[in-house]
Amino acid sequence: MKDELYLITGAAGATGGAAIDELLLHGARVRALVHRDDDRAAALRARGVDVLTGDLLDDKAVQAALRDVSGAYFVYPIMQPQLIEATVYFAQAARVAGVQSIVNMSQISAKADAQSHAALAHWYGERVFDWSGVPVTHLRPTFFMEWLTYGFQLPQIVKHDMLSVPAGDGRHAPIAAADQGRVIARILLEPADHIGKTYPLFGAEEFDHEQVARIVGDTLGRTIRYVPESLDAFEARLGHAGLPEHFIQHITSVYRAYQAGEFAGHDDTVERITGRKPMTVRDYVLQNREIFTPDAQP
């Protein structure tokens, strides 16, 4: 492991950053691909990370990033289209470079008949990696714990003591990016038992949104209500907020799938791979308590 180099894309993001933390903890050599050479990139360099600047849609940058790499983590921004194109560049460059394993971040709603354009692209992206012949492990997480802090949810919690999305009676087990980062790193470090597998990823406990709102409120010492929202109202709200059409189409389609039960489930995959139970909603809110306080928001 000492001489092997691991590439982490999305290094400034939640799962990529967590994967880097875990790899460094195990003494691994890490290369990070970032979009901008900013303070976050400088902080990575200060920790001994080899930082390259580039875009996953730039085939030359991808080729340079994968040179001399043993294992790589591929994650593409959910807000952006062209996932399949980026996957093709990455898979081909990995094949030429002789990369021994890829961990691919997909999503639980990835399937051949997905209504979400992004979820469908993830399904095709999985197939591209499979066809490439590069050893790959696909991860399909349910909703991230971090969705509580996204712009279409956090202001409601902070300013109105309310959680409002079109979740209906659907359920899921929220999973923190930190837990996913540990999974990613452990698979990269010891890929043999994971090659060719697709893992759904779940958090510690499965809840509906009423239960999530109650736990968040109890942890903060406030009463947080879940107020169901219609899909049409949700779509309009995101449009008024100026979010990209690609993302709006994805997230509204995802909530339709969520209402149909496609995000439900629970297993011990995180614990089996990492040796640690995943984080609970209560622990996540406690760890990020300042984010949920009114004083933290403009």
Sequence and secondary structure as in RCSB ss.txt:
>XXXX:A:sequence
MKDELYLITGAAGATGGAAIDELLLHGARVRALVHRDDDRAAALRARGVDVLTGDLLDDKAVQAALRDVSGAYFV
YPIMQPQLIEATVYFAQAARVAGVQSIVNMSQISAKADAQSHAALAHWYGERVFDWSGVPVTHLRPTFFMEWLTY
GFQLPQIVKHDMLSVPAGDGRHAPIAAADQGRVIARILLEPADHIGKTYPLFGAEEFDHEQVARIVGDTLGRTIR
YVPESLDAFEARLGHAGLPEHFIQHITSVYRAYQAGEFAGHDDTVERITGRKPMTVRDYVLQNREIFTPDAQP
>XXXX:A:secstr
 TT EEEEESTTSHHHHHHHHHHHHTT EEEEEESS SHHHHHHHHTT EEEE  TT HHHHHHHHTT SEEEE 
  TT S HHHHHHHHHHHHHHHT  EEEEE  TT  TT SSHHHHHHHHHHHHHHHHTS EEEEEE SBGGGGGS
TTTHHHHHHHSEE  S TT EE  B HHHHHHHHHHHHHS TTTTT EEEE  S  EEHHHHHHHHHHHHTS  E
E    HHHHHHHHHHTT  HHHHHHHHHHHHHHHTTTT    SHHHHHHSS    HHHHHHHTGGGGSGGG  
